[in-house]
Amino acid sequence: MDYFAGIDIGSTAVKVAVIDEDRQILGSKTAATGALVYKNAQTAFLALLSEIGLNRKNITYLTTTGYGRKLFEDADETISEITANAIGAKQVGKPYGTIRTIINIGGQDSKAISLDEDGNVCNFAMNDRCAAGTGRFLDMAARNLEIKTTDLGDFHYNAEGTPAAVNATCAVFAESEIIGLLGKGHGREEIVKGIHFSIAKRTIRLVKRVGIKELLYFDGGPALNKGLVASLEDELGRRLVIPEFPQVTTAFGAAIIGQEAYQFEKEENEQIADEKKQEAELAEQYKSTLDPEFSKTEANSCGTSSCSSSC
């Protein structure tokens, strides 16, 4: 059995996925990227292998993606996160239908990716200049509101009043705005709901740049936030496909790319071996058609006394 690994090294988190030759996920893991990018990615990778009963030698092909992909020196191949995300979403989304639009919200950027009917990337747009509307922005908001990031969804659904208006388009100004709303007596629940709608509106503007086509797939760590999902669906007027493990879709896609590359190389080598075998067989067949007297290695004299050549 061959095994393949994909590592998505993002700005805030490392995501690892390991699959078998049938593209079944054997395990996945997330960890903080931190300052020691390669060390932390390697630690997460080896920890996952240990958890699923494998070691580094069992991995046939390792593919890395994400902003830190080239820092992982042990990789067999590096690939763009746009491509890896598209391939991962296409595979994970099969039970739901054909994925045509991907919304990805990461730690420091957000992306909208448009796919054709075959799952190939035909257009994409990114917001990587400001952290507003990203996972880091949600972390900042939770910190200022003194709640856990994982509890933001519950606070959203517990809001009883009108969502607070969070209009700032910059993460720094938005932080000041949140503090100001608290000072004016707004409840944390209403502020959280307002933040989610603010992110949803920014994200939809990004998606409109590539075109909104169903089915829509939402991945990245913030896809675990049910309040943000609800806000996006409300703004879109459509349901979103949310995978079971949205944060590892891109790592999964990278692993699939590795499996495809290895399979292609394997089939190519087998074809070359078959061609060489056929050439050898043809050569043997050709030899067998020759007159045995002329195929002997020792020279025979033609019987002409005046000729010194052997033929």
C-alpha positions in Angstrom: 0.0 0.0 0.0 1.3 3.5 -0.9 0.6 6.5 1.3 0.7 10.2 0.4 0.9 13.3 2.5 -0.1 16.9 2.0 1.1 19.8 4.2 -0.5 23.2 4.0 1.7 25.7 5.7 -0.4 28.8 6.2 0.3 32.1 7.9 -1.1 31.0 11.2 -1.6 27.3 11.1 0.0 24.2 9.6 -2.5 21.6 8.3 -1.4 18.0 7.5 -3.4 15.2 5.7 -2.4 11.7 4.9 -4.2 9.5 2.4 -3.9 6.0 0.9 -3.8 5.1 -2.8 -7.6 5.1 -2.9 -7.6 8.8 -1.7 -9.1 7.9 1.7 -8.0 10.2 4.5 -6.2 8.2 7.1 -5.7 11.2 9.4 -5.3 14.9 9.7 -3.8 17.4 12.1 -3.5 21.2 12.6 -0.9 23.1 14.6 0.3 26.7 14.9 2.8 27.8 12.3 4.7 30.0 14.8 8.1 31.5 14.1 9.9 28.2 13.5 7.9 27.3 10.4 9.9 24.2 9.2 10.3 22.8 12.7 6.7 23.2 13.6 5.5 21.8 10.3 7.8 18.8 10.6 6.7 18.2 14.2 3.0 18.2 13.2 3.7 15.9 10.2 5.7 13.3 12.3 3.1 13.5 15.1 0.3 12.6 12.7 2.3 9.8 11.2 2.8 8.4 14.7 -0.9 8.7 15.5 -1.9 6.6 12.4 0.8 4.0 12.8 3.1 5.1 10.0 6.6 6.6 9.7 8.3 8.9 7.2 9.6 5.9 5.1 6.0 4.8 4.6 5.1 8.1 2.7 5.6 7.5 -1.0 5.1 11.1 -2.0 5.0 14.4 0.0 3.5 17.6 -1.4 3.5 21.0 0.3 1.4 24.0 -0.3 0.6 27.4 1.3 2.8 30.4 1.8 5.5 28.5 3.6 5.6 25.5 1.1 9.1 26.1 -0.1 10.5 26.1 3.5 9.8 22.4 3.8 12.9 20.9 2.3 11.8 17.3 2.5 8.9 17.7 0.0 8.8 15.9 -3.3 6.8 18.7 -4.9 5.4 22.1 -4.0 2.1 23.4 -5.4 0.0 26.6 -5.3 -2.7 26.7 -2.6 -5.2 27.8 -5.2 -4.7 24.6 -7.2 -4.5 22.4 -4.0 -7.7 24.0 -2.6 -9.6 23.4 -5.9 -8.6 19.7 -6.1 -9.4 19.1 -2.4 -12.8 20.8 -2.7 -13.6 18.9 -5.9 -12.9 15.5 -4.2 -14.6 16.3 -0.8 -17.6 17.9 -2.5 -18.4 14.9 -4.8 -21.2 13.6 -2.5 -23.0 17.0 -2.8 -22.5 17.5 -6.5 -20.2 19.6 -8.7 -18.4 22.4 -6.8 -18.2 25.5 -8.9 -17.3 28.2 -6.3 -14.9 28.0 -3.3 -14.9 30.5 -0.4 -11.7 30.1 1.6 -11.1 32.2 4.7 -7.6 31.7 6.2 -5.7 33.2 9.0 -4.6 36.3 7.2 -6.3 36.2 3.8 -9.5 35.2 2.1 -10.0 33.8 -1.4 -12.8 33.2 -3.9 -12.1 30.5 -6.5 -14.3 29.8 -9.5 -14.1 26.3 -11.1 -15.3 25.0 -14.4 -17.5 21.9 -14.8 -14.4 19.7 -14.7 -13.1 21.2 -11.4 -10.3 23.3 -13.1 -9.6 26.8 -11.8 -10.9 29.4 -14.2 -10.7 32.5 -12.0 -9.8 33.6 -8.5 -9.6 36.6 -6.3 -7.7 37.3 -3.1 -7.8 39.7 -0.2 -4.3 39.5 1.4 -3.6 43.1 2.2 -5.7 43.4 5.3 -6.6 41.0 8.1 -10.2 42.3 8.4 -12.5 39.5 7.4 -10.1 36.7 8.2 -9.4 34.2 10.9 -7.0 36.5 12.7 -9.6 39.2 12.8 -12.0 36.8 14.5 -9.3 35.8 17.0 -8.7 39.5 17.7 -12.4 40.2 18.2 -12.8 37.2 20.5 -9.9 38.4 22.6 -11.4 41.9 22.9 -14.7 40.4 23.9 -13.1 38.1 26.3 -14.6 34.9 24.8 -13.1 31.9 23.1 -12.9 31.9 19.3 -14.7 28.5 19.3 -17.6 30.1 21.2 -18.3 32.9 18.6 -21.0 30.8 16.9 -22.9 30.3 20.1 -22.8 34.0 20.9 -24.1 34.8 17.5 -27.2 32.6 18.0 -27.8 34.0 21.5 -28.1 37.6 20.2 -31.5 38.9 20.9 -31.2 42.5 19.7 -30.2 44.0 16.4 -26.7 43.1 15.3 -24.2 45.9 16.1 -22.9 47.8 13.1 -19.2 47.1 12.5 -18.3 49.1 9.5 -14.6 49.5 9.6 -12.7 48.0 6.6 -9.4 47.8 8.5 -8.7 45.3 11.2 -7.0 47.9 13.4 -10.0 50.3 13.1 -12.4 47.5 13.6 -10.7 46.6 16.9 -11.2 50.2 18.0 -14.8 50.1 16.8 -15.5 46.9 18.9 -14.1 48.5 22.0 -16.2 51.6 21.3 -19.4 49.5 21.0 -18.6 47.8 24.3 -18.2 51.2 25.9 -21.7 52.2 24.6 -23.3 49.3 26.3 -23.8 46.9 23.3 -24.0 43.3 24.3 -21.3 40.9 23.2 -23.8 38.7 21.4 -25.0 41.6 19.2 -21.4 42.7 18.5 -20.4 39.1 17.5 -23.4 38.9 15.2 -22.5 42.3 13.7 -18.9 41.1 13.1 -20.1 38.0 11.3 -22.3 40.0 9.0 -19.5 42.5 8.4 -17.2 39.7 7.3 -19.9 38.1 5.2 -20.5 41.3 3.3 -16.8 41.7 2.6 -16.5 38.1 1.5 -19.5 38.3 -0.8 -18.0 41.3 -2.6 -14.9 39.2 -3.2 -16.9 36.2 -4.5 -18.8 38.5 -6.9 -15.5 39.4 -8.6 -15.2 35.8 -9.8 -18.9 35.1 -10.2 -21.3 33.2 -8.0 -22.0 29.7 -9.3 -23.5 26.8 -7.4 -22.5 24.7 -5.7 -20.6 26.9 -3.2 -18.0 25.3 -0.9 -16.8 27.1 2.2 -13.5 26.0 3.8 -10.7 27.2 6.1 -10.8 27.3 9.9 -13.5 30.0 10.1 -15.9 27.5 8.4 -16.2 25.8 11.8 -17.9 29.0 13.0 -21.7 28.3 12.6 -22.5 32.0 13.1 -20.3 33.1 10.2 -21.7 30.3 8.0 -25.2 31.5 8.8 -24.3 35.1 8.0 -22.7 34.1 4.6 -25.7 32.0 3.7 -28.0 34.8 4.6 -26.1 37.3 2.5 -25.8 34.9 -0.4 -29.3 33.5 -0.3 -27.8 30.1 -0.9 -26.7 27.1 1.1 -23.0 26.4 1.5 -21.3 23.0 1.4 -19.3 22.7 4.6 -16.9 19.8 4.8 -16.4 17.8 8.0 -12.8 19.1 8.4 -12.8 22.4 6.5 -9.4 23.5 7.7 -7.6 20.6 5.9 -9.2 20.7 2.5 -6.1 22.3 0.9 -3.7 19.8 2.6 -6.0 17.0 1.3 -5.8 18.4 -2.2 -2.0 18.6 -2.0 -1.9 14.9 -1.0 -4.1 14.0 -4.0 -1.7 15.9 -6.3 1.1 13.8 -4.9 -0.9 10.6 -5.5 -1.6 11.7 -9.1 2.0 12.6 -9.8 3.3 9.3 -8.4 0.7 7.3 -10.4 1.6 9.2 -13.6 5.3 8.5 -13.0 4.7 4.9 -12.2 2.6 4.3 -15.3 5.2 6.1 -17.5 8.0 3.9 -16.1 5.9 0.8 -16.7 5.2 1.9 -20.3 8.9 2.5 -20.9 9.7 -0.9 -19.4 7.1 -2.5 -21.7 8.5 -0.8 -24.7 12.0 -2.0 -23.9 10.7 -5.5 -23.4 8.9 -5.4 -26.7 12.1 -4.2 -28.4 14.1 -7.0 -26.9 11.4 -9.6 -28.0 11.4 -8.2 -31.6 15.2 -8.4 -31.6 15.1 -12.0 -30.6 12.5 -12.8 -33.2 14.6 -11.1 -35.8 17.7 -13.2 -34.8 15.6 -16.4 -35.1 14.8 -15.6 -38.7 18.5 -15.4 -39.7 20.3 -18.4 -41.4 22.0 -20.2 -38.5 25.2 -20.4 -40.5 25.4 -16.6 -40.6 24.4 -16.1 -37.0 27.4 -18.0 -35.7 30.0 -16.0 -33.9 32.9 -17.8 -35.3 33.9 -16.8 -38.8 33.5 -19.3 -41.7 35.7 -19.3 -44.9 34.0 -19.0 -48.2 36.5 -21.4 -49.7 38.2 -18.9 -52.0 41.9 -19.5 -51.8 42.9 -16.0 -53.0 40.8 -14.3 -50.3 42.2 -13.8 -46.8 38.9 -12.4 -45.4 36.6 -14.4 -43.2 32.9 -14.1 -44.0 
